[in-house]
Amino acid sequence: MSVAFTKEESAETAAETLLPDRPVSEHPNLVTQEGLAALEAERDSARIAFEAANGIEDVNEKRRQQAGPLRDLRYLSERLHSAILMPMPETNAIVAFGTTVTFEREDGRVQTYRIVGEDEADPKAGSISYVSPVAWLLSGKRVGDVVTLNGQELEVISIS
């Protein structure tokens, strides 16, 4: 049956099926090998969820269940299409995309982050986006270099 001849349960149902696109960053889509694999896995999961919802007979429920995966498929397809796979740095002499940097704050806190692409970043898991303020300031620095962020000094103590 054509969708044109189905009756929406309510305006709420229609709104649930027309999700806005996920925002796409204006920055180049740099990715690590792991980040690229994660994007591909997410796309595959979204495709499986979309196809699973395709088997639902109730048109309104089918639309509801397909809305999220369809939006994710559009986003992930765009991110995979624009992905720029970055090689691992040849040296750990300077902070760069793909390196792990450990720095000490003025208050004595020591933090370690791997600098990765925007979709891969997860500060709680120890990775930050290359466009984050910390990564931006630390990029190109060497062990012993000091940068200032919001009035606080950060000293690079190791790069791996």
Backbone as CSV, one residue per row, in Angstrom:
resi,resn,N_x,N_y,N_z,CA_x,CA_y,CA_z,C_x,C_y,C_z
1,MET,0.852,-1.174,0.000,0.000,0.000,0.000,0.896,1.234,0.000
2,SER,0.492,2.211,-0.746,1.249,3.454,-0.825,1.154,4.206,0.492
3,VAL,2.232,4.830,0.865,2.251,5.618,2.100,1.252,6.762,2.019
4,ALA,0.958,7.230,0.828,0.029,8.348,0.656,-1.364,8.001,1.152
5,PHE,-1.698,6.712,1.213,-3.040,6.315,1.625,-3.101,5.768,3.036
6,THR,-2.053,5.993,3.812,-2.084,5.539,5.199,-2.422,6.712,6.091
7,LYS,-3.028,6.407,7.193,-3.438,7.450,8.120,-2.431,7.540,9.255
8,GLU,-1.905,8.731,9.479,-1.007,8.950,10.616,-1.836,8.886,11.894
9,GLU,-1.272,8.280,12.926,-1.974,8.214,14.196,-2.138,9.600,14.798
10,SER,-1.135,10.440,14.635,-1.200,11.786,15.195,-0.064,12.610,14.638
11,ALA,-0.089,13.884,14.941,1.013,14.766,14.535,2.294,14.320,15.225
12,GLU,2.163,13.757,16.426,3.327,13.275,17.168,4.018,12.135,16.417
13,THR,3.228,11.237,15.845,3.792,10.131,15.069,4.554,10.652,13.871
14,ALA,3.981,11.614,13.184,4.648,12.189,12.014,5.962,12.840,12.423
15,ALA,5.964,13.545,13.539,7.192,14.211,14.003,8.252,13.196,14.386
16,GLU,7.840,12.058,14.923,8.791,11.023,15.311,9.467,10.385,14.108
17,THR,8.847,10.472,12.942,9.399,9.831,11.757,10.202,10.776,10.881
18,LEU,10.205,12.045,11.202,10.947,13.035,10.424,12.013,13.677,11.304
19,LEU,13.026,12.919,11.615,14.084,13.412,12.484,15.027,14.324,11.703
20,PRO,15.468,15.412,12.319,16.423,16.290,11.625,17.767,15.583,11.459
21,ASP,18.491,15.960,10.419,19.808,15.369,10.193,20.751,15.705,11.327
22,ARG,21.659,14.794,11.594,22.713,15.048,12.579,23.649,16.094,11.977
23,PRO,24.089,17.060,12.773,24.977,18.089,12.228,26.321,17.508,11.803
24,VAL,26.829,17.995,10.682,28.123,17.580,10.158,29.097,18.733,10.362
25,SER,30.221,18.441,10.958,31.240,19.448,11.254,31.778,20.096,9.984
26,GLU,32.181,21.351,10.121,32.793,22.045,8.989,34.285,21.736,8.866
27,HIS,34.851,21.072,9.859,36.280,20.737,9.847,36.538,19.520,8.958
28,PRO,37.760,19.404,8.412,38.090,18.196,7.655,37.857,16.959,8.528
29,ASN,37.353,15.907,7.913,37.001,14.685,8.638,38.199,13.743,8.731
30,LEU,39.182,14.131,9.539,40.361,13.300,9.746,39.987,12.117,10.625
31,VAL,40.489,10.926,10.261,40.196,9.729,11.044,41.442,8.872,11.199
32,THR,41.502,8.146,12.301,42.524,7.126,12.487,41.987,5.845,11.860
33,GLN,42.827,4.840,11.753,42.368,3.548,11.230,41.242,3.004,12.110
34,GLU,41.396,3.142,13.427,40.360,2.665,14.363,39.076,3.472,14.211
35,GLY,39.220,4.774,13.994,38.049,5.630,13.814,37.276,5.273,12.557
36,LEU,38.000,4.983,11.489,37.359,4.586,10.239,36.600,3.269,10.428
37,ALA,37.227,2.318,11.103,36.575,1.029,11.366,35.330,1.220,12.233
38,ALA,35.395,2.131,13.199,34.240,2.390,14.065,33.089,3.004,13.268
39,LEU,33.392,3.928,12.356,32.352,4.519,11.510,31.694,3.448,10.640
40,GLU,32.503,2.560,10.083,31.960,1.482,9.250,31.075,0.550,10.078
41,ALA,31.504,0.234,11.288,30.712,-0.644,12.159,29.393,0.026,12.554
42,GLU,29.437,1.322,12.854,28.207,2.052,13.193,27.250,2.071,12.008
43,ARG,27.796,2.301,10.804,26.965,2.303,9.596,26.314,0.937,9.412
44,ASP,27.080,-0.130,9.596,26.545,-1.474,9.441,25.448,-1.747,10.467
45,SER,25.638,-1.290,11.690,24.613,-1.466,12.734,23.342,-0.691,12.392
46,ALA,23.512,0.522,11.887,22.349,1.333,11.497,21.606,0.659,10.344
47,ARG,22.344,0.096,9.400,21.717,-0.586,8.260,20.925,-1.803,8.754
48,ILE,21.492,-2.562,9.683,20.804,-3.738,10.226,19.529,-3.317,10.960
49,ALA,19.606,-2.238,11.746,18.429,-1.748,12.473,17.346,-1.266,11.504
50,PHE,17.769,-0.583,10.450,16.817,-0.100,9.449,16.127,-1.286,8.767
51,GLU,16.910,-2.283,8.359,16.352,-3.454,7.681,15.444,-4.260,8.602
52,ALA,15.791,-4.328,9.884,14.946,-5.039,10.849,13.592,-4.341,10.984
53,ALA,13.609,-3.025,10.998,12.366,-2.264,11.110,11.525,-2.387,9.847
54,ASN,12.157,-2.686,8.738,11.446,-2.828,7.471,10.436,-3.971,7.515
55,GLY,10.649,-4.934,8.399,9.744,-6.070,8.513,8.505,-5.814,9.352
56,ILE,8.424,-4.648,9.962,7.265,-4.323,10.802,6.067,-4.020,9.905
57,GLU,4.939,-4.635,10.199,3.759,-4.470,9.342,3.050,-3.140,9.565
58,ASP,2.924,-2.695,10.790,2.244,-1.430,11.065,3.076,-0.283,10.486
59,VAL,2.503,0.449,9.558,3.221,1.489,8.833,3.769,2.566,9.774
60,ASN,2.951,2.994,10.721,3.401,4.044,11.633,4.545,3.567,12.519
61,GLU,4.422,2.339,13.014,5.489,1.794,13.856,6.746,1.559,13.026
62,LYS,6.584,1.120,11.806,7.724,0.914,10.913,8.471,2.238,10.722
63,ARG,7.735,3.295,10.426,8.358,4.613,10.248,9.097,5.057,11.502
64,ARG,8.441,4.854,12.650,9.066,5.239,13.928,10.374,4.499,14.144
65,GLN,10.356,3.204,13.881,11.541,2.377,14.108,12.640,2.627,13.071
66,GLN,12.277,3.079,11.882,13.259,3.343,10.837,13.866,4.742,10.932
67,ALA,13.197,5.665,11.601,13.620,7.069,11.599,15.047,7.268,12.115
68,GLY,15.360,6.710,13.277,16.702,6.871,13.851,17.776,6.224,12.995
69,PRO,17.619,4.949,12.633,18.629,4.316,11.788,18.807,5.009,10.428
70,LEU,17.708,5.503,9.849,17.811,6.185,8.563,18.615,7.482,8.699
71,ARG,18.340,8.227,9.764,19.105,9.450,10.021,20.579,9.108,10.241
72,ASP,20.850,8.068,11.018,22.238,7.662,11.263,22.915,7.198,9.978
73,LEU,22.192,6.486,9.123,22.763,6.046,7.845,23.172,7.237,6.978
74,ARG,22.331,8.263,6.936,22.673,9.462,6.152,23.940,10.101,6.703
75,TYR,23.989,10.260,8.030,25.153,10.891,8.668,26.419,10.067,8.456
76,LEU,26.341,8.787,8.752,27.517,7.928,8.668,28.003,7.768,7.229
77,SER,27.088,7.720,6.294,27.492,7.648,4.887,28.263,8.897,4.492
78,GLU,27.790,10.057,4.938,28.492,11.316,4.655,29.867,11.329,5.308
79,ARG,29.937,10.890,6.558,31.222,10.896,7.272,32.206,9.912,6.646
80,LEU,31.729,8.770,6.205,32.619,7.813,5.541,33.076,8.339,4.183
81,HIS,32.174,8.998,3.477,32.522,9.569,2.178,33.580,10.674,2.312
82,SER,33.495,11.453,3.389,34.420,12.583,3.568,35.644,12.231,4.422
83,ALA,35.731,10.985,4.883,36.828,10.584,5.775,38.190,10.694,5.090
84,ILE,39.135,11.247,5.825,40.526,11.343,5.371,41.349,10.518,6.351
85,LEU,41.765,9.340,5.902,42.534,8.440,6.759,43.930,9.017,6.952
86,MET,44.282,9.266,8.197,45.586,9.838,8.520,46.556,8.720,8.901
87,PRO,47.751,8.762,8.348,48.740,7.746,8.727,49.202,7.982,10.160
88,MET,49.678,6.918,10.774,50.244,7.068,12.119,51.480,7.960,12.012
89,PRO,51.706,8.815,13.010,52.888,9.677,12.968,54.169,8.842,12.887
90,GLU,55.114,9.336,12.123,56.381,8.621,11.970,57.262,8.739,13.208
91,THR,57.013,9.761,13.998,57.830,9.988,15.188,56.943,10.464,16.332
92,ASN,57.390,10.235,17.529,56.688,10.729,18.709,57.391,11.956,19.283
93,ALA,58.170,12.628,18.449,58.918,13.797,18.911,58.009,15.007,19.142
94,ILE,56.884,15.071,18.381,55.960,16.195,18.562,54.537,15.670,18.689
95,VAL,53.691,16.463,19.316,52.279,16.117,19.448,51.629,16.298,18.078
96,ALA,50.952,15.250,17.605,50.293,15.294,16.302,49.059,14.405,16.324
97,PHE,48.276,14.483,15.261,47.101,13.637,15.116,47.520,12.171,15.250
98,GLY,46.837,11.432,16.108,47.136,10.020,16.312,48.079,9.737,17.465
99,THR,48.759,10.764,17.980,49.660,10.525,19.110,48.883,10.588,20.417
100,THR,49.494,10.025,21.441,48.953,10.119,22.790,49.863,11.053,23.566
101,VAL,49.275,12.071,24.156,50.058,13.078,24.863,49.667,13.087,26.343
102,THR,50.670,13.159,27.190,50.440,13.290,28.628,50.948,14.658,29.028
103,PHE,50.126,15.385,29.769,50.515,16.721,30.212,50.138,16.913,31.669
104,GLU,50.840,17.839,32.286,50.577,18.147,33.696,50.042,19.567,33.788
105,ARG,49.001,19.722,34.579,48.410,21.041,34.827,49.121,21.697,36.005
106,GLU,48.941,22.992,36.136,49.553,23.744,37.247,49.199,23.156,38.601
107,ASP,47.962,22.643,38.712,47.500,22.124,40.003,48.011,20.706,40.280
108,GLY,48.876,20.183,39.390,49.477,18.876,39.610,48.749,17.716,38.957
109,ARG,47.548,17.974,38.438,46.817,16.902,37.758,47.556,16.505,36.489
110,VAL,47.643,15.206,36.253,48.259,14.685,35.041,47.151,14.047,34.208
111,GLN,47.093,14.417,32.921,46.072,13.876,32.034,46.731,13.325,30.775
112,THR,46.134,12.262,30.251,46.641,11.629,29.041,45.493,11.475,28.057
113,TYR,45.726,11.935,26.825,44.718,11.827,25.773,45.371,11.450,24.451
114,ARG,44.638,10.674,23.668,45.044,10.413,22.286,44.285,11.410,21.420
115,ILE,44.960,12.004,20.460,44.344,12.996,19.581,43.814,12.266,18.341
116,VAL,42.488,12.358,18.154,41.801,11.595,17.123,40.799,12.478,16.377
117,GLY,40.032,11.878,15.467,38.993,12.588,14.730,37.788,12.894,15.606
118,GLU,36.936,13.761,15.097,35.783,14.221,15.881,34.810,13.105,16.251
119,ASP,34.537,12.196,15.342,33.583,11.120,15.631,34.155,10.089,16.594
120,GLU,35.453,10.001,16.651,36.127,9.014,17.495,36.381,9.529,18.914
121,ALA,36.345,10.827,19.086,36.702,11.430,20.371,35.755,11.007,21.494
122,ASP,36.362,10.671,22.626,35.624,10.313,23.833,36.530,10.634,25.025
123,PRO,36.464,11.862,25.542,37.371,12.265,26.624,37.359,11.328,27.828
124,LYS,36.203,10.779,28.176,36.142,9.866,29.316,36.949,8.596,29.059
125,ALA,37.086,8.222,27.775,37.844,7.026,27.418,39.282,7.364,27.025
126,GLY,39.655,8.648,27.136,41.047,9.027,26.889,41.374,9.489,25.484
127,SER,40.378,9.960,24.750,40.665,10.499,23.419,39.944,11.829,23.245
128,ILE,40.623,12.768,22.565,40.022,14.074,22.296,40.143,14.388,20.815
129,SER,39.220,15.195,20.342,39.213,15.598,18.945,40.376,16.524,18.639
130,TYR,40.902,16.399,17.440,42.013,17.253,17.026,41.617,18.722,16.955
131,VAL,40.313,19.015,16.939,39.867,20.419,16.910,39.513,20.943,18.301
132,SER,39.696,20.126,19.331,39.426,20.594,20.692,40.480,21.619,21.089
133,PRO,40.149,22.524,21.999,41.129,23.550,22.406,42.440,22.971,22.930
134,VAL,42.369,21.915,23.715,43.595,21.318,24.266,44.455,20.742,23.152
135,ALA,43.849,19.953,22.267,44.606,19.345,21.165,45.171,20.415,20.241
136,TRP,44.385,21.437,19.990,44.818,22.527,19.117,46.070,23.202,19.685
137,LEU,46.050,23.478,20.986,47.199,24.136,21.633,48.425,23.232,21.711
138,LEU,48.220,21.948,21.944,49.342,21.033,22.126,49.960,20.552,20.810
139,SER,49.210,20.613,19.716,49.729,20.130,18.432,51.012,20.866,18.063
140,GLY,52.012,20.081,17.683,53.305,20.633,17.287,54.266,20.857,18.442
141,LYS,53.809,20.625,19.664,54.661,20.834,20.843,55.489,19.583,21.133
142,ARG,56.554,19.791,21.906,57.475,18.716,22.295,57.444,18.536,23.808
143,VAL,58.024,17.442,24.277,58.129,17.212,25.721,58.854,18.399,26.340
144,GLY,58.280,18.916,27.417,58.855,20.075,28.108,58.216,21.396,27.708
145,ASP,57.539,21.434,26.552,56.872,22.666,26.128,55.687,22.949,27.039
146,VAL,55.400,24.237,27.215,54.304,24.680,28.065,53.365,25.540,27.231
147,VAL,52.060,25.299,27.380,51.033,26.116,26.733,50.097,26.634,27.811
148,THR,49.370,27.691,27.482,48.424,28.263,28.433,47.012,28.120,27.887
149,LEU,46.134,27.556,28.701,44.733,27.371,28.345,43.880,27.953,29.460
150,ASN,43.091,28.953,29.132,42.216,29.603,30.120,42.993,30.042,31.360
151,GLY,44.186,30.593,31.148,44.993,31.100,32.247,45.754,30.041,33.024
152,GLN,45.657,28.795,32.619,46.357,27.719,33.316,47.396,27.093,32.392
153,GLU,48.583,26.863,32.939,49.654,26.278,32.142,49.553,24.751,32.110
154,LEU,49.841,24.209,30.925,49.888,22.763,30.718,51.274,22.445,30.173
155,GLU,51.964,21.498,30.819,53.307,21.112,30.370,53.277,19.703,29.797
156,VAL,53.773,19.564,28.575,53.832,18.259,27.923,54.910,17.446,28.640
157,ILE,54.518,16.254,29.168,55.513,15.435,29.864,55.843,14.141,29.121
158,SER,54.980,13.724,28.178,55.333,12.580,27.332,54.452,12.544,26.089
159,ILE,54.989,11.920,25.054,54.278,11.741,23.792,54.555,10.315,23.333
160,SER,53.501,9.608,22.992,53.687,8.240,22.487,52.756,7.977,21.330
